[in-house]
Amino acid sequence: MQAETQLDGFLAKYDPAIEGLARALMTRMNVRLPGATRIVYDNYAGLVIGYGADDKASKAILSLLVVPRWVTLCFLQGAL
């Protein structure tokens, strides 16, 4: 549960509207990708929440990039 607390802290840094959007999109990702491993990175460019088969970032297939003004859905493997 420490990981969830840490994610909550990362998201709390954003405007409530952006935080709410990120949480809503995470809920949708969890429904569409049951069993996927979630990988979270908080860095200078924004908060990245990746979804993949395991905890290796190179195997992530989708991610959410949370920045101060928007949330972007990234397809990391393109059409693959």
VEXDREN-2710 file (C-alpha; in Angstrom, 1 decimal):
% VEXDREN-2710
k/r/px/py/pz
1/MET/0.0/0.0/0.0
2/GLN/3.0/2.3/0.3
3/ALA/3.1/2.6/-3.5
4/GLU/-0.5/3.9/-3.5
5/THR/0.3/6.4/-0.8
6/GLN/3.3/7.6/-2.9
7/LEU/1.2/7.9/-6.0
8/ASP/-1.4/9.9/-4.1
9/GLY/1.4/12.3/-3.0
10/PHE/2.6/12.7/-6.6
11/LEU/-0.9/13.4/-7.8
12/ALA/-1.7/15.8/-5.0
13/LYS/0.9/18.2/-6.4
14/TYR/-1.4/18.9/-9.4
15/ASP/-4.4/21.2/-9.8
16/PRO/-7.5/19.3/-8.6
17/ALA/-8.9/19.2/-12.1
18/ILE/-5.8/17.6/-13.5
19/GLU/-5.6/15.2/-10.5
20/GLY/-9.2/14.2/-11.1
21/LEU/-8.7/13.7/-14.8
22/ALA/-5.6/11.5/-14.1
23/ARG/-7.5/9.5/-11.5
24/ALA/-10.4/9.0/-13.9
25/LEU/-8.1/7.8/-16.7
26/MET/-6.2/5.5/-14.3
27/THR/-9.6/3.9/-13.4
28/ARG/-10.4/3.4/-17.1
29/MET/-6.9/1.9/-17.7
30/ASN/-7.4/-0.5/-14.8
31/VAL/-10.7/-1.7/-16.3
32/ARG/-9.3/-2.1/-19.8
33/LEU/-6.0/-3.7/-18.7
34/PRO/-6.9/-6.0/-15.8
35/GLY/-3.8/-7.6/-14.4
36/ALA/-1.4/-5.1/-15.9
37/THR/1.5/-3.9/-13.9
38/ARG/1.6/-0.2/-13.2
39/ILE/4.9/1.6/-13.2
40/VAL/5.1/5.2/-11.8
41/TYR/7.9/7.7/-12.4
42/ASP/7.8/11.3/-11.0
43/ASN/10.4/13.3/-12.9
44/TYR/11.2/16.8/-14.1
45/ALA/9.0/16.4/-17.3
46/GLY/5.9/15.2/-15.4
47/LEU/4.4/12.2/-13.7
48/VAL/4.4/9.0/-15.8
49/ILE/2.1/6.1/-15.1
50/GLY/2.9/3.2/-17.3
51/TYR/1.1/-0.1/-17.9
52/GLY/2.7/-3.3/-19.0
53/ALA/3.2/-7.0/-18.5
54/ASP/5.8/-6.6/-15.7
55/ASP/7.8/-3.9/-13.9
56/LYS/10.2/-3.3/-16.8
57/ALA/9.6/0.1/-18.4
58/SER/10.7/-1.2/-21.7
59/LYS/7.7/-3.6/-21.8
60/ALA/5.1/-1.0/-21.0
61/ILE/2.5/-0.6/-23.8
62/LEU/0.6/2.5/-22.6
63/SER/1.3/5.3/-20.3
64/LEU/-0.3/8.4/-18.9
65/LEU/1.8/11.6/-18.8
66/VAL/0.5/14.0/-16.2
67/VAL/1.8/17.6/-16.6
68/PRO/0.5/20.8/-14.9
69/ARG/-2.0/21.6/-17.7
70/TRP/-3.1/18.3/-19.2
71/VAL/-2.9/14.5/-19.2
72/THR/-1.6/12.6/-22.3
73/LEU/-2.2/9.0/-23.3
74/CYS/0.9/7.6/-24.9
75/PHE/1.0/4.5/-27.0
76/LEU/4.6/3.3/-26.4
77/GLN/4.7/0.5/-28.9
78/GLY/2.8/2.3/-31.7
79/ALA/0.6/0.0/-33.8
80/LEU/2.3/-3.1/-32.3
END
